[in-house]
Amino acid sequence: MPKIEARHIFLAACAAWIIGIMWSRFGISLGMILMLVAGLWNGDIVSKVKSFLSNKYYLCVMGIFILYAVTGLYSEDQTYFLNRMRIKLPFLFLPFAFSAIRGVDRKTIHQVMYLFIVVSLSGVIWSLSHFLLDVNAYVESYSKGQILPTPIHHIRYSIMVAITIAMAIYMLSEKIRFKAKYFLIAVIAFLSIYLHILAVRSGLLTFYILVICLLVHFLLRRRSIKLMFGLGIVTLLAIFISIQYIPTVKKKIGYTRYSLELFTKNENIRELSDSRRLGSIAAGIDLTKRNPIVGVGYGDLMQETNDYLKTRYPQLIDLELLPHNQYILTASVAGIIGLIFFFLYTIYPIFYLGGIRDSFFLSSQLMLFASFLVEHTLESQIGVALYLFVLLFSMKMMESKTA
């Protein structure tokens, strides 16, 4: 019987985790538990703990948990505080789990990436199958702020699809079979078109962040101004065609204009997603202005946000809104001091083993940072699972290069 190694458990954990993000929240929990098992496999716990405590990059990831936990010291609503911290628990133990896993090689990394791509494809096919059943009805629904059916929340789902494209592009640069390259090229084209049909702004933003990263990467590596200029023209042309000829994109733009107009007038805004987003961000900015040093505390965020909305946007109260921007949310919870630490904790791991020079590591993190601007990514189980998986897996990928 073959000996079970930590990398085998790591692969199983990744499989459960990735499938869980798309199809089952239980899978997420199972994957995280298996990842901890993989880290503890083969014992030598004391040595692994010492190694973890001396690794400032992994400690920064854990620091995100500590940052929010500290605000519990001055939060009045401890019940709500504990509920929010439950979502952040993976930040406490998963950095250690990943740092402790030994023997993850390039083959395993490639297997995980292919699995991520296949799972994302399954979600896209599921979504498109609904769309094709009644194209006209779904296109028209975009003028009312609705969206295509997606396996998970459409914002996080669109970001996952964009990251899948980044993975497929990265795999093209690896030493893989020639036939696999055809598959990856097809995946990149298919998912890029799908993202524009889906027309979720967060997904398109992260997609074009990826495109910009690739353009800069081409310029720095090949030093070809002509090539970069040509790719830039193609990108602008793709954006123009999307706006002019993809009906879901056109409807989405029209709905956005309509939402902004009503929001500025403060009329009929309760059912408009953009109004909820803008109202919650305005609340977060106001809370930060009134509590600039240490914020209001994680436990009191919901109540303080609601109190602001009662006076400025009463139609938006009791919707359990939080500032729809991770940076503004962090500033309102932990003040400017907390925001500075949040910047440091999220940016510093990119430098792990030269990760900033790796196209996938850098582009995927910039894509997630972009999501922080338009979404409170880390305030849901799926958001935390996606962020931690991409970050910690990327760090493990860098380790496999130096092994």
C-alpha positions in Angstrom: 0.0 0.0 0.0 1.5 3.4 -1.0 2.6 5.6 1.9 0.3 8.6 2.5 2.4 11.8 2.4 1.6 15.3 3.4 1.3 16.4 -0.3 -1.4 13.8 -0.9 -3.5 15.3 2.0 -2.7 18.7 0.6 -4.1 17.8 -2.8 -7.2 16.3 -1.2 -7.6 19.4 1.0 -7.3 21.7 -2.1 -9.9 19.6 -4.0 -12.4 19.8 -1.2 -11.8 23.5 -0.7 -12.1 24.5 -4.4 -15.2 22.3 -4.9 -16.6 23.8 -1.7 -16.2 27.4 -2.8 -18.2 26.7 -5.9 -20.7 24.0 -4.8 -20.7 23.3 -1.0 -19.8 25.3 2.1 -19.2 22.0 3.9 -16.5 21.4 1.3 -14.8 24.6 2.4 -14.7 23.5 6.1 -13.6 20.0 5.2 -10.8 21.4 3.0 -9.5 23.7 5.7 -9.5 20.9 8.3 -7.7 18.6 5.9 -5.1 21.4 5.3 -4.4 21.6 9.0 -4.1 17.8 9.1 -1.6 18.0 6.2 0.4 20.6 8.2 0.5 18.4 11.2 1.3 15.2 9.3 4.6 13.5 10.1 4.8 15.2 13.5 7.8 17.4 14.3 5.3 20.0 15.6 7.7 22.0 17.7 10.1 22.5 14.7 7.2 23.5 12.5 5.9 26.0 15.0 9.3 27.6 15.4 9.6 27.8 11.6 6.2 29.5 11.4 7.0 32.0 14.1 10.2 33.0 12.3 8.4 33.5 9.0 7.1 37.1 8.9 5.2 36.6 5.6 2.9 33.9 7.0 2.6 35.8 10.3 1.3 38.8 8.3 -1.6 36.7 7.1 -2.4 35.7 10.7 -2.0 39.4 11.6 -5.3 40.1 9.7 -7.1 38.0 12.3 -5.3 39.8 15.2 -6.1 43.2 13.7 -9.9 42.7 13.8 -9.7 40.7 17.1 -8.1 43.6 19.0 -11.1 45.8 18.3 -13.2 43.5 20.4 -11.6 45.2 23.4 -13.7 48.3 22.8 -16.7 46.8 21.1 -19.9 46.9 23.1 -21.8 44.3 21.2 -19.7 41.2 22.0 -22.2 38.8 20.4 -22.0 40.4 17.0 -18.2 40.7 17.4 -17.8 37.0 18.0 -20.1 36.3 15.0 -17.9 38.4 12.8 -14.7 36.8 14.2 -16.0 33.3 13.5 -15.8 34.1 9.8 -12.2 35.3 10.3 -11.1 32.1 12.2 -9.3 30.6 9.1 -6.8 33.5 9.3 -5.8 32.2 12.7 -4.8 28.6 11.8 -4.4 28.3 8.0 -1.2 30.3 7.7 0.5 27.8 10.1 -1.1 24.9 8.2 0.4 26.0 4.9 3.8 26.9 6.3 4.0 23.5 8.0 3.2 21.3 4.9 6.3 19.7 3.4 6.9 18.1 0.0 4.5 20.0 -2.3 6.2 19.8 -5.7 5.5 21.4 -9.1 3.4 18.5 -10.2 1.1 18.9 -7.3 0.8 22.6 -7.9 -0.1 22.0 -11.5 -2.7 19.4 -10.5 -4.4 21.9 -8.1 -4.4 24.6 -10.8 -6.1 22.2 -13.3 -8.6 21.3 -10.7 -9.4 25.0 -10.0 -9.8 25.5 -13.8 -12.2 22.5 -14.2 -14.3 23.4 -11.2 -14.7 27.0 -12.5 -15.6 25.7 -15.9 -18.3 23.5 -14.3 -19.8 26.7 -12.7 -19.7 28.6 -16.0 -21.3 25.8 -17.9 -24.1 25.6 -15.3 -24.6 29.4 -15.5 -24.6 29.5 -19.3 -27.1 26.6 -19.5 -29.6 28.7 -17.7 -28.9 31.7 -19.9 -29.3 29.8 -23.1 -32.7 28.5 -22.1 -34.2 32.1 -22.4 -31.6 34.5 -23.6 -34.0 37.4 -24.2 -35.5 37.2 -20.8 -32.1 37.2 -19.0 -30.8 40.1 -21.2 -33.9 42.2 -20.3 -33.5 41.4 -16.6 -30.2 43.3 -16.6 -32.1 46.5 -17.1 -33.7 45.8 -13.7 -30.4 45.1 -11.9 -30.7 41.3 -12.0 -28.0 39.0 -13.1 -27.5 35.5 -14.6 -27.9 32.6 -12.2 -24.5 31.8 -10.7 -23.5 28.9 -8.3 -22.4 31.4 -5.6 -22.8 35.1 -5.0 -22.2 36.7 -8.4 -19.5 39.2 -7.3 -17.2 36.6 -5.6 -18.0 34.1 -8.4 -16.9 36.6 -11.1 -13.7 37.3 -9.3 -13.1 33.5 -9.1 -13.6 33.2 -12.8 -11.1 36.0 -13.5 -8.6 34.3 -11.2 -9.1 31.1 -13.2 -8.1 33.0 -16.3 -5.0 34.1 -14.6 -4.2 30.5 -13.6 -4.8 29.3 -17.2 -2.4 32.0 -18.6 0.2 31.0 -16.0 0.0 27.3 -16.9 0.6 28.2 -20.5 4.1 29.4 -19.5 4.9 26.2 -17.7 6.3 23.0 -19.2 3.2 21.1 -20.1 2.0 18.9 -22.9 1.3 20.6 -26.2 -2.3 19.4 -26.3 -2.9 20.9 -22.9 -1.9 24.3 -24.3 -4.8 24.1 -26.8 -7.2 23.4 -23.8 -5.8 26.3 -21.8 -6.1 28.7 -24.8 -9.7 27.6 -25.3 -10.4 28.1 -21.5 -8.9 31.6 -21.6 -11.0 32.7 -24.6 -14.2 31.0 -23.3 -14.0 32.5 -19.8 -13.1 35.9 -21.0 -16.2 36.0 -23.2 -18.3 34.6 -20.4 -17.2 37.4 -18.0 -18.4 40.0 -20.5 -21.7 38.2 -20.9 -22.1 38.0 -17.1 -21.2 41.7 -16.9 -20.4 41.8 -13.2 -18.4 45.0 -12.7 -16.2 43.4 -10.0 -15.3 40.5 -12.4 -14.6 42.8 -15.3 -12.5 45.1 -13.1 -10.3 42.2 -11.9 -10.1 40.8 -15.5 -8.7 44.1 -16.8 -6.4 44.4 -13.9 -5.0 41.0 -15.1 -4.7 42.4 -18.6 -2.8 45.4 -17.4 -0.5 43.2 -15.4 0.2 41.1 -18.5 0.9 44.1 -20.6 3.4 45.4 -18.1 4.9 41.9 -17.8 5.4 41.7 -21.6 7.1 45.1 -21.6 9.5 44.3 -18.8 10.4 40.9 -20.1 10.5 41.4 -23.8 11.1 45.2 -23.8 8.9 45.4 -26.9 7.0 48.7 -27.1 5.4 47.6 -30.3 4.0 44.4 -28.7 2.7 46.2 -25.7 1.2 48.9 -27.9 -0.5 46.3 -30.0 -1.9 44.4 -27.0 -3.1 47.7 -25.6 -5.0 48.5 -28.8 -6.6 45.0 -28.8 -7.6 45.5 -25.1 -9.2 48.9 -25.8 -11.0 47.4 -28.9 -12.3 44.6 -26.7 -13.7 47.0 -24.2 -15.4 49.1 -27.0 -16.9 46.0 -28.6 -18.2 44.8 -25.2 -19.9 48.2 -24.5 -21.4 48.5 -28.0 -22.4 44.9 -28.9 -22.8 42.8 -25.8 -26.4 43.4 -24.7 -25.9 42.4 -21.0 -23.0 44.9 -20.7 -25.1 47.7 -22.3 -28.1 46.9 -20.0 -25.8 46.9 -17.0 -24.3 50.3 -17.9 -27.9 51.7 -18.3 -29.0 50.3 -15.0 -25.9 51.8 -13.3 -26.7 55.2 -14.6 -30.3 54.9 -13.4 -29.2 53.7 -10.0 -26.8 56.6 -9.6 -29.4 59.1 -10.6 -31.9 57.8 -8.1 -29.2 57.7 -5.3 -28.3 61.3 -5.8 -32.0 62.2 -5.5 -32.4 59.7 -2.6 -35.5 58.3 -4.2 -36.7 54.6 -4.2 -33.2 53.3 -3.3 -34.0 50.4 -1.1 -34.1 47.8 -3.8 -31.2 49.1 -5.9 -27.9 47.3 -5.2 -25.8 50.3 -6.2 -27.6 52.5 -3.8 -27.0 50.0 -1.0 -23.3 49.9 -1.9 -22.9 53.7 -2.0 -25.0 54.3 1.1 -22.9 51.8 3.1 -19.7 53.3 1.9 -20.8 56.7 2.9 -21.6 55.3 6.3 -18.1 53.8 6.6 -16.5 57.1 5.6 -18.5 59.0 8.2 -17.7 56.4 10.9 -14.0 56.8 10.1 -14.2 60.6 10.3 -15.8 60.4 13.7 -13.5 57.7 15.0 -10.2 58.2 13.1 -7.7 56.7 15.4 -9.0 53.2 16.5 -12.5 53.1 14.8 -15.8 52.0 16.3 -14.8 48.3 16.9 -15.9 45.3 14.9 -18.7 44.4 17.3 -20.4 47.8 16.9 -20.0 48.2 13.1 -23.5 47.0 12.2 -25.3 49.2 14.7 -23.2 52.3 13.9 -23.8 51.8 10.2 -27.5 51.5 10.8 -27.5 54.6 13.0 -25.9 56.6 10.1 -28.3 55.3 7.6 -31.3 56.2 9.7 -30.4 59.9 9.5 -29.2 60.0 5.9 -30.7 57.1 3.9 -33.6 55.8 6.0 -34.8 53.6 3.2 -31.7 51.5 3.7 -32.0 50.7 7.4 -32.4 47.1 8.7 -30.8 45.6 5.6 -27.7 44.5 7.6 -25.5 46.6 5.4 -21.7 46.9 6.0 -19.4 49.3 4.2 -19.1 47.8 0.8 -15.4 48.4 0.5 -12.9 46.3 2.6 -10.5 49.2 3.1 -13.2 51.6 4.3 -14.7 48.9 6.4 -11.4 48.3 8.1 -10.8 52.0 8.7 -14.3 52.3 10.3 -13.7 49.2 12.4 -10.0 49.8 13.4 -9.3 53.4 12.5 -6.5 54.8 10.3 -4.0 52.9 12.4 -5.8 49.6 11.7 -6.0 50.5 8.0 -2.2 51.0 7.8 -1.6 47.6 9.4 -4.2 46.0 7.0 -2.3 47.4 4.0 1.0 46.1 5.4 -0.5 42.6 6.3 -2.0 42.2 2.8 0.8 43.6 0.7 3.9 42.2 2.4 3.3 38.5 1.6 3.6 39.3 -2.1 7.3 39.6 -1.6 7.6 36.1 -0.2 10.4 34.3 -2.1 10.3 36.9 -4.9 6.6 36.4 -5.5 6.3 40.0 -6.8 8.2 38.9 -9.9 5.9 36.0 -10.5 3.1 36.8 -13.0 0.4 34.8 -11.3 1.2 35.7 -7.8 1.3 39.4 -8.4 -1.6 39.6 -10.8 -3.9 37.4 -8.6 -3.1 39.6 -5.5 -3.7 42.8 -7.4 -7.0 41.4 -8.6 -8.0 40.6 -5.0 -6.9 44.1 -3.9 -9.1 45.5 -6.6 -12.0 43.5 -5.2 -11.4 45.2 -1.8 -12.3 48.5 -3.5 -15.7 47.4 -4.6 -16.6 44.6 -2.2 -16.2 43.7 1.5 -14.5 40.5 0.3 -13.4 39.2 3.7 -16.9 39.5 5.4 -18.2 36.2 4.1 -17.1 32.6 4.4 -16.7 32.2 0.6 -14.8 35.5 0.3 -12.4 34.5 3.1 -12.0 31.0 1.5 -11.2 32.4 -1.9 -8.8 35.0 -0.6 -6.9 32.7 1.7 -6.7 29.9 -0.9 -5.3 32.1 -3.6 -2.8 33.8 -1.3 -1.6 30.8 0.6 -1.6 28.6 -2.4 0.5 31.2 -4.3 3.0 31.2 -1.4 3.2 27.4 -1.5 3.7 27.7 -5.3 6.7 29.9 -4.7 8.1 27.4 -2.3 7.8 24.6 -4.9 10.0 26.7 -7.2 12.8 26.8 -4.7 12.5 23.2 -3.6 
